[in-house]
Amino acid sequence: MLRLTLSQMRHSTGRLLAAGLAIVVGTAFIAATLVGSSMIRDTTYAAMTAELGDADVVAENHSVTPLSAAKLAEVRALPGVRVADGQLTSYGTVTTGGRQDWAQVDAVPAAGLTAPVLVDGELPRALGEVALSDSMAERLDAGVGDTVTLETELWLPAADGTGTDSTEDGDQVAEQVTAELTVVGITEAPLAITSYGSTAMVSAAQRDAWVDEAGLVLGYSRLLVGADDGVSPDALAADVAALLPGDSVLTGQQLAEQRTAELTGQNAIFTTLILAFGAIAMFVAAIVITNTFQVIVAQRTHTLALLRAVGATKAQVRRSVLIEALLLGTLAGIAGLLAGLGLAQLALWILGSQDVGVPLPDSVSISPAVILVPVLTGAVVTFLAALAPARAATAVSPLAALRPPQPPDPRGASRLRLVVSVVLIVVGGAMLAGGPALAGSTAIPEDSAVYLGLALSIGGGVVSFAGVMLGVVFIAPALVRLMGAVVGRLGGGSTVRLATANATRNPRRTAATATALVIGVTLVTLMSTGAVSARASLDALLRAEYPVDMTVTSTEWEDDRPTALTAEQVAAITGTAGVERTADVEEGLASIIAGPAAATEYGQVPILGLDAGAVRDVALDPTMVADLSGTTVVVPAVVARDLDLTTGDQLTLGLGDDPDVPATGGVELTVAVTEGFTQWRLIVTPEVLAEIDPAATMASLWVRLDESVDAAQTITTAQDRLTEAAAQPGAADEFVSPPSVAGPAAERAMFEQVINTLLAIVVGLLGVAVVIALIGVANTLSLSVLERRRESAVLRAIGLTRRQLRGMLAVEGVFLAAVGVVIGTVLGLLYGWAGAAVILIGTGSLSLAVPWAHLGIIVVVAVLAGLAASVLPARSAARTPPVAALAAE
């Protein structure tokens, strides 16, 4: 039977090609995913090893009290210790020439431990010296020989035994250190995944001097230990752990693995997500394979019947089909493995040619799992997909060899299937609709409500999708008939009628073909709908949270108030390319002297002074100041709820020196509640604010950006200009921190980048399922052509031209693809909206959107793919001569 199976496979190469190609795509997907995940872990591990240098043992203190210098001396005295040093890391700022950057501050490690790589100069060895990372030096425009001011805070035990009032800090004291240092070296910046982006390194002597001057006791957050030659790191770690029983002691390799696991936790989740998509792709491939083998078995009815007639048993026939499937799955799995490894290596070469900021290997790493999982998956999936066709093959009786070939079974499905399908759709739909309602419930905690609502929606999605999959056998033929009727009325003629009849002749096969495409399109549409709905909801939320494109706010404070923006800072913003208009925002404090009880009991509240005309020119929602006048106070809805205010209430606002002592006098104003502003502020005109709080300052600017420019780039340019303004000759001798720049344009750009990136990745991954499904469409048409060779010849004999025959198959392919697109699009929209509603309903700014661009692309791709899938089958059918209709079997 093995020789016979191999012979049948050789004669059915064309028929098995599509099924094999579907397996190749799915297994390549899985192989590339496994290789990519392994490469990320290996890269992260290498980065961790580089960060630890050549330390064989690392001791870290996770309690409040740092590791003492005495403990370090004891570790150094252990036999087998080559070198040991302590690390005390702090964080602060480095300032020079009006520029400032945040930094991680460390001391140069002891000789014998790996030191940072120098780009220029030398490492600091004496007092008053510092080495900056190259990224920081570039940002500060500093080089070797320049002087910088370093400010940092040391948290260590006090030398006199005193401590802070905070029990969580134990007996530690926070002491501020400020020093003028000379840059003696520039080092390579550490990897962002292992350290702070900008670093400043001083000598150990400088660190110790700071500790003494601050009246502190030197201690360390971590000890790095190097072992002598021939000493096992594990044995040395055990000795160190005996000295430090309450601390974490690991070998360098163990710590690297631990940190890698922590940092790649999200990678593991992402890998699982990708592999889940790979499983979906293999499920779609299984549908294609099952359909393929069902048709192959149907076409081999005579052959199988003759085998039974000459003595083959049912077990032998079943084994023949399963062996064929197993061989196909194994060979296709191997091909997919090679394709996946090739794609991973190509991606590695492309990434290697770019500056990605992390060390990358020269070639992919191949593990047993990378080899076995894709091949076994391909073999097992194909084997399982062939079980039903193998069972059908054993039902062929020897008498079938004496009958002429029978057309495929035109039956659809039973009424029981229809009833079960409807019940599942109704129940699942109810669960799906109940998810958002549960997520928005106030009767249970918010987090629990979201999780429960999400679980209910997911369960409803699974149940309803199962019902749709059962009902596709009824839905797909009906949709094809509807399309045929519509296109026929538009002038499709006999070609469309024949295509419609052919596509609906075998409802089960039509449903199987459509099902493969429905899964892919549903997932793509679901993710696209969720992403655009999240973007629309985020935009609405940000418009309420930030009323303008960009805000510029002073970061300097004096007497518990923000200081006013300087003229240079305002000029820097108004002179930035892309800034269209600005509005001054004055900030002050007010006490509610008279009004509702909840308001008068609240104490002081922050208040803004806005010019209504200027705000209308810059605000995203000008209605927020529609009721602003010299006699009104605009109150955001969130503030109104807290203070029990409604439109029309009267408030008297004044200012007291002590927020706990009620103020006298004040200004009486009428409340106007607005929904277009969510910040906890009251809004009045600048004239009213000056009367309430004469010390109010113009501490912010609201900015409107030109819609034709890149908002993110404009914001970056504004930040750069503010930094440059502080560094200009004539600027204040004392450094003034540049104002903060924020707003919906920046926030929206950041979140849209995340959403677009994830969407691109997910859609790309799910596109694999669509590709496999389209292979199934081509496969169905090809096998259909083989089944209808005699029919095609008869049509040619009675006058159908080759062009009409090709057109008939093209229409059939488009109809099959369109059915999958229509069903998948409807399901994807509903599931995407339901998911977005569950997650975003608590934000109060839920906006459901339709991804028209993605839907348009899906429709165009499906139509083109349906046409492309019909090309080869149409050529094969057109080559059938009319005289073949008279040939005998």
N, C-alpha and C positions, 0 to 999 in steps of 0.2 A: 504493500500500500504506500510505502514511503516513495518508491520510484514513481508510482502513479500520481501521488500528490505533487511531486516536483515537476512531473510532466504537465499536469494541469496548471500549475503556477506559471510555467513557461508559456503556455498557450493563453493564459489570462493576464499577461504582464500589463497590458494597457488598462485592463479593468481594475487591477490592484494598485495601479500607480497613484490614483487620487487618494485612496485610503492610506497608502504608505506615506504620501506627502503630508497628509494631516497629522500622522504620528510624528513625522520628522519635525514639523513646526513645533508641536507641543513638547517633545522631548528636548529639542534645542533650547526652547524657552526655559525649561527646568534646569538643564545643564548650565546655561549662562547665569541663571539666578544663583545656583549653588557656588559656582566659581566666583561670582561677584561678591557674595557674602563672605566667602573665605578670604578673598583678597582684602576686603575692608578690615576684617579681624586681624590679618597678618600685618597690614600697614599700621593699624593702631598699636599693635604689640611692639612693632619696631620703633614707633615713636615713643612709647613708654620706656623701652629699654634705653633709648638715647637720652631721655630726660633723666633717668637714674644714673647715667654714666656707667662706670664699672664697679658700682657698689654691689657687693655680693649679699649683704644683709641690710634691711631697712627697718628701723624701729620708729614707730609713730605713736605719739601720745594723743589719745582722743578725749582725755579728761581736761579739766580746767587748768590744773597745775602743770606747767611745762616740765620737760625733762631737764634736770639740773646739770650744771657743769660737773658736779661730783659723779653723777651717773656716767657722764661721758668719759671721765677719767677711769672709772672702773671698767668700762667697756674696752678702753684702749689697753688696759692691763691684762685682758684675757689672752691666753695662749692661742696662737693662730691668727691674731688680728694684725694685719699689715698696716692699715690706716683706719682712723675713725674721725669723724667730724660731725658737728652739729649744725643744723640749719634753723635760722630764725627769720621767717618771712613776715614782712609787713607791707602795707599798701599806702600810697600817698600820691603827691603831685610833684612834678618837675616843671619849673617855670624859668623862662629866659626870653629876653627881648619882647615881652608882652605876649608870649605864647605859653600855653600850658597843656600838659598831658598827664593822664593818670598812669601810675606805674606800680609794678610789683618790685619791692626792694629786697635784695638778698645780698649776702656776703660771698666773696669769691671762695670756692671750696679749697680745702687743704690740699697740699701737694700729694699726689698719688690718687686723687679722684679727678674725674674728667671735668675740665674747665670749659666755659663757653668758647665757641669758635670766634676768633678775632677777625674783624673785617679791616680795621685800621687801628693803629696805636698799640697800647699794651693794657693789661689788666691792672686795676688799682692795687697797690701794695702798701701805700702809706696813708696817713691822715689827709683829709681834704681832697681825695681823688674819687672819681666815679667813672664807670663805663656804662654807656647807654646802648640799648638795642638799636639796630639800624633803622627800624620803623619809627622809633621815637625820635632819633636824631633827625630824620628827614622831616617829621612833623613839626619839630621845634626849630628847624633850620640851625641846628647846632653841630659843631664839629670838634675835633681834638683841639684842646687849648682854650675852648670857650668856658665861661663860668655859668653855672646853673644854680638855682635855688631848689633844694629838695625839702619837702615837708612830709613827714610820716608820723604815725602814731604807734608807740610800742606798748604792748599789753604784757606786763611782767609783774612778778611780786615786788612789793616795795621793800627797800633795804631796811627800813625802820619797823617793818612788820605791820604797818597800817594798810588798810584795804579800802575798797569802795563800799558804798552803801548797798550795792546790788548783790544779793546772795548768789545769783547765777554766775557771777564773775569771781567768786571766792575771795582770795586775798590779793587779787591782781589790781594794778593801777594802770590807767591809761595816761601816758605821758606824750605830749606833742614834742617832736624834734624838728628843728629848722636849721639847715646848714647851707653855707655857700661852698660849692664843690667845683673843682676843675675837671673837665672831661679829659681823660687820658686815653680812652679807648672806645671803639665802636664794635659791638658784637652782633653776631647773627641773631635775629629775633627767634625766640622759641616757637615751636608749633602751637597754634591756637588751641588745639585739643588737649595739650598737656600743661599749658601755663598761661599766665596773663599775657595779653598781646604785646605790651610794652614793659621792658624791665630795666631797672637801674641796679648796678652792682657796685658795692663798695668793698673796701678791704675789711678783713676780720677785725683788725685793729680799730678801724673807724666805728664799726658796729659796737665793739666793746666799750669804746670811749663814750658813745652816745648813752649806753646803758648806765655807765658810772655817773655821767653828768646828770642824768635824770633821777638818780638815787634809786635805781632798780637792781634786782638780782638777775644775772644772766641766766637764761634758760632757753631751751630749744623745742621746736615743734616736731623735729625729726632728726634722727641720727643715721648717718650713712657709714657703713662698715665695709672695708675691703679685706678679703681673706688672704692669708699667705698661700704661696704655691703649694698645692697638694692638700690643702684643707678643704673639706667639703662644706659648701655653703649651708646645707641642711644641718650639719653638726654644729657649725658656728652659730647658726640661728637659734639652735636649742640652748647653747650656752648663754647667748645674749638674753633670750627669753627668761632664763633662770634669774638673771640680774634685774629684769624689768617685768615682774609677774603681772602687773596691771596694765601693761601696754601691748600694742600690736607689733609683733615681730615676725617679719616674713623675709624670705629670700628675695633678691631682686627680681628673679623670674616669677615668683609667686605674686609679688605686688603688681608687676606688669600685667600678669594674667587677670588679676582681680580688677585692676583699673580698666583694662580692656573690656572685661565683661560688663562693668558699669557703664562705660562710654558707648558700647555697642548694644546696650539693652534695647534702644530704639531701633538699631539696625536689625536686631533679632526679630522685633515686631514687624519691621518693614519687610524683612526676608520672608517671614511667615505670610504676610499679606500677599507678597508677590507669588509665593508658592501656591497660595490659595487661588490666585488668578491662573497659575499654571495648571492647577487641578481642574479649574473651569475649562481651560483650553483642552485638556485631555478628555473631559466629559463631552465637550462638543465633538472632539475627534472620534470618541466612541460612538456617537450617534451616526457620524458619517460612515464609520467602519461597519456598524451593524446594518445600515442601509445597503452598503456595498455588498456585503456577504449575502444578504437576503436575496438581492437581485442575481448574484452569481449562482447561488443555489437554485434559484428558479430557472435560470438559463441552462443549468446542468441537469435538469430533470431527466432527460433521456439518458445521459451518461450514467447518472446515479442509478436509474432503473435498470440499465443493462448490467451494471456491476452487481446489483441485487439478483438479477436473473441468472448470472453465471456463478453465484455462490457467495458473494460478499455479504457479511452480516451487518445488522444495524450498527453494532459497536464499531466495526471497521469503517463504515461510511462516516459515522460521527467523528471517529478519530482522525480520518483523513481531512475533514474540514477544520478541526481544531489544530492539527499539526500545521496546516497551511496558514492559519491565523497566527500561530505561535512563531513560525518562521518569519512571516511578514512583520510582526511586531518587533521581533528581535533585530532583524536587519534594519528596519526603519529606525529603531531606537539607537542602534549604533551610528547610523547616518546622522540622526539628530544630535547625538553626543558630539560627534566631530564638528557639526555645524555650530553648536553652542560654544564649544571650545574655541573655534575659529572666530566667532563674533566677540567673545570675551577678550581674546588676544588682540583683535583689531581695536577694541575699545581701549585696551591698555596702551597700545601704541599711540593712539590719538591723545589720551590723557597725558602720556609721557612727553609729548611734544608741547604741552601747555604748562604754564606755571600754576599748578593746583595747590601749592603750599605744603604738600605732604610727600614723603618719600614713597615711590612706587616701585614694585618689582619689575624686572625685565620681562618676565614671562609668567603665565598663569600657573597657579599651583594646583596640581591634580592629586586628589585624594581618592581612596577607594569609594567613598560615598558619591563623589562626583561622577565616577564611572558607572557604578552599579545602579544608582537610583534612576537615572534617565532610561537606561537599557531595560531594567526590570519593569519600570513603569510602562514603557512602550509595549513590552511583551505581555504583561498582565492585562493591561487595558484592552489590547487587541484580542487576547484569549477570551476575556469575559464578554466582549462585544460579539464574539462569534458563537457564543453558547446557544442563543436563540436560533440563529440560522442553522447551526449543526443539528439541533433538535428537529427543525423543519426538514432537514435533509434525510433524516431517518424515517420520515413519514412517507417518502416516495416509495410506491410499491413497484414490484417487477412488471406489473401489467402496464405501467405508465410508459414503458419502452415501446409498446405496441400502438400507443395513441399519438396523434399528431400533437405538436407543441400547443400548450394552452396559454391563453393570454394571462397576464398577471391578475391576481385576485382584486376585483374592483370594489370589494366590500369596504365599507367605512368602519364604524364601530357600533357597539350595542347601545341600547337605551340606558342600560345601567351605567355605562361610562359617562353618558351625558348627564345623568342625575348626579353622579358623584362629582363631576366637574363643576356643575352649577353650585352644589352645596359648598364645595371647597372655596370657590370664588366669593360666595356671599359671606361665609364665615371669616375668611381671610380679609376681605374688604372691611368688615366690621371691626376686626382687630386692628387693621391698619388705620382706620379713622379714629379709633379710640386711643391710639398712641399719643398724638399731640394733645388730646384733651387731658390725658393722665399726666403728661409732662408739664402742662400748665396748671395743674391743680395746686391750690394753696393749702389743702388739707394735710399734706405730707411734706417733709423737708424737701427743699428744692433739688438737691443732688439726687436723692432717692427717687423723686418724681421723674427726673430726666432719665435715669437708668431704667426705671420700670417702664416708662413710656417708650424708650428705645427698644427694650426687650419685647414689649407687646407689638410694636410696629414691625420689628424684624420677624417675629413669629407670624404675624399676619401676612407679611410679604412672602414668606416661604410657603404658607398654606395656600394663599391666593395664586402664587406662581405655579404651584403644583396643579391647581385646578385648571389654569390656563393651558399648561402643557398637556393635560389629559384632553382638553377641549379643542386643541389645535386641529385635530382630525375633522372637527365640524367647522371650525372657523376658517381655516385656510382655503378649502375648496369654495366656500361661500364668497370669500374675498376675491378669489380668482374669477369666479363667475361675474361678480360685480364689476371688476376691472374690465373683463372682457366685454360686458354689456356697454359700459361707458365708452371704451375705446372703439367698439363696433359702431356705436351711434355717431362717433366722430369721423367715421369713414375707414375703419379698419379692414372691412371686407372679409373674405373667406380665410385669409391668413390668420387673422385674429380669432375667428371662430374655431379654426382647427387647433390653434395654440391653446385656447381656453379648454377645449374638449380634451386635449392630450394632458394638460396640467391637472385636470380634475378626474381623469380616468381612474387613477389609483389614489384614493384619498389618504391611505396610510403612508405611501411614499411621499406624497406632497407634504403631509404633515411632518414627516421626519425631516425632510429637507428644510422646511420653514422653521422647525424647532431649533435646529442648529444655528440658524441665523438670528432667531428671536433672542436666544440667550446672549449672544454677543452684543446685539444692538441694545437690548434692555440695559445691560451693564454700562455700556458707553453712555447712553442717554441718562441713566440714573446719576452717574458721577458728574456729567456735564450740568444737569439740572441742579443737583445739590451745590455745585461750585458757583454757578451764576446766581442762585438764590442766596447763598452765603455772601457773595459779593454785593448783591443789591441790599441785603439786610444790613451788612456792615456799613455800606455807604449811608443808609438812613440813620444808623446809630451814630456814626461819626458826624453827620450833619447836625444832629442834636447836641452831641457832646462838644464838638468844636464848631462854632457858628461860621467860621471863615476858612479860607484855604490854608492860611498859615498864621501862627501867632508867634510874636517875639516878646519874651518876658525877661525882665531883669532877674539876675541870680544873686545880686548883692542885697544884703539886708542891713538895716540900721534901726535900732530901737523897735525891734519886732515888726518892722515894716519894710517892704521892698523899696529900694532906692529908685529914683527916676532914671529912665534911659537917657544917656548923654546925647548931645547933638550929633557927635560923631557916629554913634551907633544908629541913630535914626537916619542919618545921611547914608550910611552904609547899606541900609535896607532899601531906602527909596531909590538908590542908585543901582540896585541889582537888576540885571537884565531879566525880564520876565515878570517883574513886580509891576502890576498895573495901577493899583490904588492902595492907600493905607488909611487907617482911622486910629486916632489916639484913644487909648483906654486908660482912664484914671482909676486908681484903686484906693479904697479907704475902708474905714470901719464905722459902723453905726450901732447905736443902742436903740432898741424898740421901746419907746417911752409909753406909748398908749396904743391899744389895739386889742384883739382877742387874747384871752388869758394865756394860751399856749405860746403866743408870740412874745408877750411881755416877759414871760418867764425864761425865755431862751437866752437872754444876755446879748453880747455883741455879735453882730453878723457882718461878713464881708460885703462890700457894696461897690458897684462899678458906676463910673460916670461916663456916659456915651452920648455923642452927638447923633441924633436920629438920622439926619441927612447923610452924614459920613458913613454911618453903619449901613444904611440902605445901599450904598454904592459898593460895599465890600462883603456884606453878609450873604451866605448861601441861601438863607431864608429871611428875606427882609421883613416878613410879617412879625418877627420876634420883637421889633421895636415899633410896630404899627400904632400902639397905644401910648408910646412914650411921650411925655410932655412935662412942663414945669410943675404940673399938679398931680402927676401920677407916679407910681413906682411899679415897674414891671417885675413880676415875681414868677420865676420858673415853676412849673407844676410840681416838681419834686420838693421845692422849698414850701410851696403852698400846702402840700400834704403834711409836712412836718410841723408847720406853724398854724395849721388849721385856718388857712386863709382862703377866701373866695373873691372873685372879681366883684368890686364895689365896696369891699371892706375899707375902713379907714385905719391908717397907720401913722403914728407920730414918731419920726426918727430924729435922734440927736446923738451926741457923743459925750461919754463920760471918761474921765481919766482912768477910772478903775472899772473893768467890765462887770465886777460884782456889785457896783454901786449904781443905782438908776440915775440916768442923766436927767437934766431939767431942760426946759425950753424945747427946741426942736422944730421940725417942719412937718405939718400934717399933709399926708398924701393919700390918694385913692389907689387901691390895689387893682392891677390888671394882670391876670394870670396868663402865661404863655406856654405853649407846648413845644415851641421851636428852640428851646434852650434848656439844657439839663444841668449846667454847672450850679453849685450851691452858692449863688450870689443874688443880691438884689440889684436892680438896674434903675438909675435915675439919670437926669441930665447933668452935665458938668457943673452948671450953675447951682443946682440943688445940692450936689455933692460938696461943692465949696462951702456952702452954708452949713451943711451937716458936719463935715470934717475938713477943716482948713488945711490939715497936714496931708491930705491925699496927694498921691504922686502919680505922674504919668509913667507907670511902670510897665506898660505893655503896648504893643502895636498889633492891630488886626490888619491882615494883608490879603488883598485879592490878587491872584496870579493870572497872567495871560493864559487863556485856554489853549492857545496854539503852541505853547512851549512845554517842554518836559518838566512837570512839577517837581519831581524828585531831584533833577539836576538844578533847578532854580533854588530849591531849599539848600542843597549842598553849597552852591555858590554863595548864598546869603550867609551861611555859617562861616565860610572861608573869609568873606569880606569883614565880618565882625571880628574874627581873629586878627586879620590884617589891621583893622582900625585900632586895636589895642596896641599894636606893635609899631605904629607910625611915630616918627619924631614929633615931639611935642605932647605925646600922650602923658597921662598922669604918671608920676614917679612910682606910685604904689600900684601894683598890678590890680586891674579890675577884671573880674571874670566875664567873659563874653556872655551875652544873654542866651537863654535857651530858645531854640527854634523848634516849633512843633506845629501840629495841626492835621486836619484830615488828609491833606495832600500827601504828607509824609506817611501818616499811618495807613492811608489807603494804598499808597504805593508799596509799602512793606507787606501788608496782608495780601494784596493782589498778586505780588510776586510769589508769595508762598502758595496761594491758591492756584495760580497759573502753573507753577512748577509741578505741584502735586497732580494737578489735572492733566498736564502734558504726560507725566510719567504713567499715571493710571490709564489714561486713554490709550497711550502707546501699548501698554501691557494688555489691556482688554482688546485692543485691535487685533491681537493674535487670534483671539477666539473668532472674531469676524472673518479674518483671513481663512481660518480653517472651515468656517461655515460656508464661505463662498467657494472653497474647494469642493464642499459637499454639493453645492448647486451644480458646478461643472460636472461632478461625478454622476449626479442624477441624470443630467441631460445626456451624457455620454452613454450611460447604460440604457437609457430610454431609447436612444437612437439604435443601439444594437438590438434591442427587443423589437423595434419597429422597422427593421430592414425591409421585410416583405411589404409592410404597409406603405413605407416611403416609396418603394418601387411601384406599387399599385397607383399611388398618387401621381407619380411621374408618368405612368403609363396612360392615365386618363387626362393628362394635360397640365399638371402642376409643374411650373418651371423650377429650375435650380434656385433662382433668386427668391421665388415664393417659398420654397422649402427652407432656405436659410433664414428668411424673414420669420417664418413660423417658429422656428427654434429660438430665434433671437427674442421674439415676443414672449415665448414660454419662459425663457431664462429671466427676462425682466419681471414677469409676473411673479415667479417664484421668489426672486430677491425682494420685490416690493411687498409681498405678503409678510416676510420676515421683518422688514423695516417698519411697516405699519403697526404690527402687533408689538414689536419691541419698543417702538417710540412711545406708544400709548402707555405701556407698562412702565417704561423708564421715567416718563414724566410724573406719573402717579407716585411711584416709589420715591423718586427724588424729592418731590414736594413733601411727601409724608416725612422723610428723613430730615429735611431742612426744618419743617415745622416742629418736630420733636426737639431738635437741638437748639433752635433759635427762638422758640416761642417765649422763653423766659426773658429775652432781651428787651421785649416790648417794641421791637422794630422789625418784625417778621415781614419780609417781602418775597413773594414767590415769583420767580422769573422763568422764562422759556429760553433755552439756549438755541436761538434761531440759527446762528452761524454753524454750530455743530450739527444741528438737525439737517441743515442744507447740505453740509459736507457728506453726512451719512447717506442722504437720498441720492446725491450725485454719484458717490462711490458705489452704492448698491446697483444703480441703473447701469453704470459703466461695467461693473463686475458681472452683472447678469448678461450684458451683451458680450463681454469678453469670454465668459464661460460657455457661450453658445458657438464660438467660432470653430473650434476643432470638431465638436459633434456635428455642426452644420456641414463642414467640409466632408466629413465621413458620409453623412446621409446623402449629400449631393452627388457623391461619386457612385452611388448605387445605381446601376443601369436599369431602365424599365423592364428589360427582359428577365431580370432577377425575380420579378413577380411571378413568372411562369415556371421558375425552377422548382423541382421537387425536393423535399427534404431527404 
